[in-house]
C-alpha cells in the first residue's frame, strides 16, 4: 500500500479511529490493532511475503529471551548465529543470490568457461532490508547486554512490522521504539497536528517534486546519448532532487503518521544538501541507516581505535557494504566506495568532525567559504548519484564521459526540465530557513492566519501540480 494512494487515504483514518476508540487504557488491544493493520498494509502488496516478517519476528523474539538468559558464551554465540543466519539468509536468498550467481557466471565466462548455473528469479520482497536490520539490532543489542528482551510478543511483533516505517524506514532501534509499544499512550493534540503538518510536507516533496522530476530523469537517463551535457547535468541534478524528495518525503510521512498514534520516530533526514563536507552529509542523509552501519559494522571492525589507516580501512569497508545494502548491482557498490573514498581526505586531515553545527547558524545567508564547501559537497554528491541511478556501470561511465568530453554547445531539448528544476529549487529555498528544525513545516511561531494560508497554498499546489500516478517510492526496491 502506497502513502500516495487512495487506499492509504481510506486506510489511515480508519485505523486511527479504531486505534483511539480502543481506549487509552487498553494498551494490548491498541498494539493488536496496530499489528493487524501493519500486516494488512504490507500484505496489500503481496500477502505471501508476510511469512518472512512473521518468521523473523518469531525467531528474534525467541532468540532474544534465550540470549538474555544464557550464561555460557558459546551458547550465546550459537543463539546469535542462529538469529543472524535466519535474517541474513532471507536477505541473501531474496536480494543477493541472483546477483552473485550472475556475477560469478560473467566472470567465469570472461575466463573462457561455460558454467551451467541457474538463477532463482525471485521477486524482491518490499522493505526486506529495512525490517531485517531493525530486528537484527534487537538481537545484537541483547547479545551485547545493552538491552533486555521483551516478554510481550504482541508488542514485539508490532515493533517489527509497524506500518508507517515498515518498508522504507526510519530503521528504528528496539531501545527507542519498543518501549513505546510497552507504555500507555495518550492522544496528544499538538503532536498529532505536527504529524499532519509533516505528512503534508512529505507529500509535497514526493508528489510535486520527486514524481515530477522523475519524468524528466527517466527520459534523460533512458537515452543519455540524445542529450547534450547541460541536459545530462540537469538530469543528474533532477535525480538528486527526486531521490531526496522521494525518500525524505517517505520519512516525513512515516514520522508524521507515527505521531498520530502517539509514537516518536527518529529524524531520518536533516537537510543533507546543505552539508559542507561528505561527513556532514552522511550525518544528515538517511540517519537511521548511517548510524546503524556505524554501530554494527564500523565500530565492530575497530572503528577509530586502531590508528588512522585502520580507521580509513574501516570507513571504506563500511561505506562499500552500505552501497551493497542499497541494491544488488555493482553500481551501488561503486557508489558506496566513492563515498567512502571521499571520506578519506577528511580523516587524514582530522576534519571529519569539523562541520558539526548548522550551516550559517544564526545567520540568514551562508558565508562565501560555506557556499564553496556546500557547492563542492553537492557536486561530488551529484557525481556519485550517477552510479546510483544508472542501470549498470557502463551506463554510468557513458554519462560521465559525455559530461566531461562532449561539447556543451549542443541542443537543450528542454521539454519540462526547466519546470521540474524550478520545483526543486523552490523546495530547497523553502527548507533553507527551516534547516534547524525537524521538518520544514514547523512554523508554529507564525501567526495563525499566515500558517493556514500556507497550508491551504500547499494543498492547492499538491493537487494542481502533483503527479498523482500512485508511483512507488524509490527505496521500496531496497
C-alpha positions, -999 to +999 in steps of 0.1 A: +000+000+000+014+034-010+013+065+011+003+084-021-027+062-029-064+063-024-063+031-005-040+046+022-062+077+023-090+054+034-068+030+055-052+057+077-083+074+091-100+040+096-070+026+116-067+059+135-104+059+146-103+022+157-070+027+175-081+056+197-116+041+201-099+011+217-093+033+247-062+048+262-061+022+290-063-008+267-026-010+255-027-046+244-057-040+222-041-010+206-010-030+199-030-058+185-048-033+162-015-019+150-002-054+144-032-064+123-032-030+105+006-034+097+001-069+083-028-056+061-007-027+050+022-050+040+001-078+027-017-053+004+014-056-019+018-094-017+004-113+013+028-143+007+058-124+019+041-118+053+055-152+062+091-137+061+082-110+086+064-135+109+093-159+108+118-132+116+097-120+144+093-154+159+130-162+157+142-130+172+116-129+199+126-164+210+163-158+205+162-126+224+148-142+256+172-172+253+202-149+247+194-129+278+191-160+300+220-179+285+251-180+307+276-198+286+293-176+260+293-205+235+255-208+239+250-171+234+271-171+203+252-200+189+218-182+195+231-150+179+244-170+149+210-186+145+193-152+145+218-138+120+216-169+098+178-167+095+176-130+089+206-126+067+197-159+050+164-144+039+181-113+027+208-132+009+184-155-009+158-129-019+181-100-026+216-112-034+216-148-046+209-139-083+233-110-082+263-131-070+254-160-092+252-138-123+285-120-114+302-154-110+288-166-143+300-135-161+335-138-145+338-175-155+325-168-190+351-140-195+377-166-185+366-189-213+345-212-192+308-221-197+292-226-163+257-241-161+243-222-131+208-210-129+193-180-111+162-182-089+143-152-104+127-144-071+107-112-066+124-089-040+101-085-010+094-048-004+113-034+026+131-066+035+164-047+041+147-023+064+128-047+087+157-072+087+181-045+100+156-034+126+150-068+141+188-077+138+196-047+160+173-062+187+193-095+189+226-078+186+219-053+214+207-081+237+238-101+229+259-071+238+239-068+271+227-033+261+191-042+261+167-065+280+143-086+259+106-081+259+082-108+271+053-093+253+050-110+218+023-086+206+044-056+214+075-071+197+057-083+166+041-048+163+075-032+167+090-053+139+060-046+115+050-011+125+033+000+092+044+037+090+081+028+088+079-009+078+090-007+042+114+023+040+123+033+075+135+050+095+153+019+108+144+021+144+164+006+173+145-016+197+158+005+226+140+036+212+108+022+197+100-010+215+094+007+249+069+029+233+048-002+225+050-012+261+040+022+276+005+036+277+000+062+250-022+093+253-036+113+224-016+145+221-033+172+200-001+191+195+018+160+185-010+150+161-011+184+145+026+184+140+023+150+125-003+162+100+020+191+090+049+167+084+027+144+064+016+174+042+052+184+036+063+148+029+035+145+003+046+178-014+082+165-016+071+132-030+042+140-053+051+175-065+089+175-066+101+139-068+074+124-091+076+153-115+114+152-115+112+115-123+095+122-156+125+142-169+150+119-152+136+088-168+138+104-203+173+117-199+188+086-182+169+064-206+187+078-236+217+098-225+233+098-260+205+120-273+211+148-248+238+175-245+260+178-214+239+206-200+208+185-203+226+155-188+237+177-159+201+188-155+191+152-154+216+143-127+205+174-107+169+164-111+177+129-099+193+143-068+161+162-062+140+131-070+157+108-046+157+134-018+121+143-023+111+107-026+130+092+003+129+121+028+092+126+018+085+090+027+103+095+060+083+127+067+050+108+061+061+079+082+072+101+111+041+122+109+018+092+107+035+077+138+028+109+157-009+104+150-007+072+170+014+086+198+048+074+187+080+093+181+104+081+154+139+093+149+147+120+124+159+104+092+169+135+072+183+168+084+185+189+052+215+170+038+220+191+007+231+220+029+261+199+041+297+214+039+315+181+036+308+144+029+310+135+066+283+160+075+262+148+045+262+113+060+252+126+094+222+142+077+212+117+050+194+085+059+205+090+095+190+057+108+210+037+083+242+056+087+241+052+125+232+015+121+263+009+100+284+029+124+272+009+154+271-026+139+298-025+112+323+003+116+327+000+154+329-038+154+356-036+127+376-015+151+362+019+145+388+046+151+407+027+178+434+012+156+451+043+143+444+064+113+450+039+085+429+012+101+402+038+106+403+046+069+401+009+061+371+005+083+353+035+069+358+024+033+346-011+041+316+003+059+306+025+030+311-002+004+289-026+024+264+002+028+264+005-010+257-032-014+228-029+011+212-004-013+210-029-041+223-060-058+242-042-085+279-032-089+267+004-094+257+006-058+289-010-047+309+017-066+286+044-052+293+033-017+330+030-024+331+065-038+315+079-007+340+060+014+369+073-006+356+109-003+357+104+034+394+096+034+409+131+030+387+143+059+401+116+081+437+122+070+434+159+079+413+152+110+385+173+096+357+146+095+341+162+126+345+199+117+310+206+104+290+196+135+267+226+137+241+240+113+254+259+083+251+297+086+239+293+122+221+323+135+225+340+101+203+343+071+229+337+044+260+315+044+295+328+041+315+326+009+335+298+025+304+279+034+290+284-001+322+269-016+321+239+007+284+233+001+289+236-036+319+211-036+300+186-015+269+188-036+289+185-068+305+153-055+271+140-045+258+146-080+287+126-095+281+097-071+243+098-078+251+089-115+262+055-104+232+051-081+207+059-108+224+042-138+213+007-148+248-007-149+284+005-147+288+011-184+257+032-184+271+054-156+305+057-173+289+067-206+270+096-189+301+108-170+322+106-202+296+127-221+296+152-193+333+158-194+343+151-230+314+163-252+309+199-263+285+218-241+271+237-271+246+211-281+208+215-283+189+218-250+159+196-258+144+211-226+108+200-225+095+201-189+130+200-174+132+238-165+098+235-147+109+204-128+142+221-119+122+251-106+101+228-084+133+215-068+149+249-063+117+262-046+118+232-023+154+239-013+146+276-008+116+267+015+138+243+035+168+267+040+152+289+067+139+258+085+173+240+085+174+239+123+140+223+126+128+187+124+109+195+092+101+225+071+065+230+083+074+235+120+060+271+118+040+274+150+058+307+157+040+323+128+005+339+132-024+315+127-037+333+096-003+330+079+000+294+088-034+285+075-027+304+043+005+284+038-013+251+045-040+260+020-015+270-006+004+237-002-028+217-006-036+236-038-001+230-051-004+193-041-035+187-061-028+211-090+009+204-096+013+170-081+018+139-103-008+116-090+001+083-106+004+063-074+041+060-082+061+037-059+088+050-036+124+046-048+136+029-016+109+002-018+134-017-040+159-019-012 
